[in-house]
């Protein structure tokens, strides 16, 4: 059975959310600072782990950052590993003093 999966930016809560059949399955928290999106935490519910939902969530979030002209600071280790494994997103990595303390994707 095919499940309906939706990813959306909940700007009010400052997080991207992924829903399966309308039920919240996970989220990626972020903060905005100037022209940067700082990812601080990603979580997928236990019952949804191992289904690729975390990667799908982060891909949409990074595409959203790109579409709005934001660079990315991956303080969340999951986001940092995703960028490391997907070089097509490495151009989004922020450089400079605001990126200090971030997990790097190198």
C-alpha angles and dihedrals in degrees: 000000000000115000124212108242121189130179120194140165109247093199093180091058091037094234143102112238131202119205129191114203088344094306120118106251100171149328145213114220119213142175125212120224118174104302096346136095109208113201109209107169140005124194134179120188116253093245090056100047119120095028098099093251094128091056092046090050094050093045090057092044092051091046087052091052090050093047091054095044096249126144119220134239108193104204087154109085092217091057091045091052091046091054091046090054094043108052091184086078099047091092087068094063112116120232129199138048096321090060093059114123092022123131105254124224096218 
